[in-house]
Amino acid sequence: DEGDELTESYDDFSMSTNNPSHTFSSEGDSQWTTDTPGSRLNRKFINPNDAAADTDAFDRALDGVLQEKKEDAPGKKKRHHRRMPKSKTPKPRENVFPERPSYMSEVGMRMWTFFTLYCDVDNPSDSYVDQLSAIFAEIPHAQKEMLVQLPLPPHATDYLPIEDIFVGVGQIQTFREAASPKCRELIHKTCYFVGKYEFLTDPNGRHNSGIDPNLLFCRPGDQHMFRMSANEWVFTTQEMTEAAVTPGLSEQEIWQTGVAPAETGATFRSRQQRVVLTFTQDSMEYENEVSCQALIPGDDAVSPLLDHYSATKVDRQMDKRYRTDTNDERFNKLFAGRGRVIQLQGFPFALVHHAAESLDQVLSIYGGLNASAEVKELSRNVGAALSSLHKHGVIHGNLSTKNIVRERRGGSICSKWMLRDLTFGCKDGNDFLGRISPSGKPLFSTGTLPPEMFVQLSSVELKAFERYWIFVERTFGIKVERSAIEPVVDPGTGNVFVVKCFYEQQKESSTELPPLPYERVKASPATDYWAMGLVLFELLLERPLFAVDPRFGRLLELNRHATWDSDLAALLIYTQVRDHLCQDLLLHLLSPLSQRSQMTLEKILSHPFFSPANAQSSGLVKSMIQTRRRDTLAHSRKLHQKL
């Protein structure tokens, strides 16, 4: 079994004179040799107790077994080779520590502890990472996980002060958390996806056979992407340095140079944060997010992109590692439930964000926000975030309650709402709405598209529309998602409606496509104004304005959008919204394009709806309220007459 295999692997490091021993060359390479009786590892090391220079690792381990009681004697002083000076706290008795696992001999545990923890405080690159690498090369991945998750044994005090062994009341660090910098790098590379992402596993170190606990989003209707949550591991200096404030700085310096900066020493702490990885097959989704985020660096109104990976590129080391790990049997199979297994090598792109709580989740769980003041504050935050995007020339293109989030940082939820998901993002004035990516995926959600993106087609125009998409699928060998290009028939009138979408060719492609029966629509700030109006309506009434498939965000009817005008907007708003100032704001946000395009977010955010209650007593505001009250009564009378 696995325990026997692991024991056999470590028996090779015993003092036996009859079995092969694992010999390490001075260059760090390893090879199996049959040595004469009494032969030992030829790699010499610095003795932690200042012993003779010719004392080697096996002597050290054997002395530890024979002299265990002497080491525990009070008053015994030892030099610590890493971290900080030895604590004045008395060394705990061994019964404080958990029992040694049955698959590890005492000598094996001491050797594993030495190789993992030893590090010269003056030179963090002086470690036994090559020996760790050789051990990992001889055992299965599940057993590697078991080794690095073992709690530290009593003799870890030879290398660490007490305060570095215990991380809480009675809680002992694991080898993964306490390893020397270079060994920790190897552990991260070996046990974590792309060297730092840890997916939840069962106690034996394997992914669960049912629905993966990390899986956040995976639907049969959208097989182009899925989302997984994970722990991102970094380690940084313990002292209050810039590296401590910016996790990963010291880590990068150590990984690149092998030497810790002099001002930080060799004291490091593990840090983890919960993140979300979005895996996608579509290059345009990936490029949209990366390029839009590059235009808004450091903008705290938008959830930052922590990292991104592309298996199709080779200029970055992290991209090479991503390509390797997505094809590695340790990580390439993720379970999605109902017998479905996601093959990670089929998803060449990944985006990483902080774990977050979406507005959609809050509305689903709590049914709505607490008060109108909270609605106004959140709407103002959304407007300010859109304003920041628009100043950088970026149109969000998919604003909804699913993409308004509060991030989880440091184990708690931030109070500020931010925007997320720029995979459908567009450049103001340059990009068109309704793009179908080269892989056939729509880069839009019909539930957030403005009315100018829908059109009624005649029978002749419908044939031209169908010819266009037949040509695209045959020429480029793709299958376009049906929900994006399938005509919708109004059962009452028989009229046919479609989305004004088009195929976005690869940049190097110059194929001439058949004509479409409509003009394409350029992305503009007015696109986000409409979506902001839909979000505000949903916050106030705790339901969407239009019928939308809750799973996929698709409109169930297109005829209202295709025939949208000011009268229809007024009818829906006056009959459903009671707040007269909000009525006035929604009439502007949900107006036809010709009126909406004349607005600016500066004017929108200065609307009296966002003002405090004590500031709404001016004559202008009173006149606005009186006008909307009269219009509400007039529309109510019209509705009763029709009934």
Buried (B, 14 or more C-beta within 10 A) or exposed (E): EBEEBBBEBBEBBBEEEEEEBBBBEEEEEBEEEEBEEEEEBEBEBEBBEEEEEEBBBBBBBBBBEEEEEEBBEEEEEBEBBBBBEBBEEEBBEEEEBEEBBEBBBBBBBBBBBBBBBBBBBEEBBBBBBBBBBBBBEBBBBBBBBBBBBBBBBBBBBBBBBBEBBBBEEEEBBBBBBBBBBBBBBBBBBBBBBBBBBBBEBEEEBEBBEEEBBBBEEBEEEBBBBBBBBBBBBBBBBBBEBEBBEEBBBBBEBBBEEBBBBEEBBBBBBBBBBBBBBBBBBBBBBBBBBBEBBEBBEEBEBBBBBBBBBBBEBEEEEBBBBBBEBBEBEBBBEBBBEEEEEBEBBEBBBBBBBBBBBBBBBBBEEEEBBEEBEEBBBBBBBBBEBBBBBBEBBBBBBBBBBBBBBBBBEEEEBBEEBBBBBBBBBBBBEEBBBBBBBBBBBBBBBBBBBBBBBBBBBEEEBBEBBBBBBEBBBEEBEBEBBEBBBEEBEBEEEEBBBBBBBBBBBEEEEEEEBEEBBBEEBBBBBBBBBBBBBBBBBBBBEEEBBBEBEEEEBBBEEBBBBBBBEEEBBBEBBBEBBEBBBBBBBBBBBBBBBEBBBEBEBEEBBEBBBBBEEEEBEEEEBEEBBEEBEEBBEEBEEEEEEEE
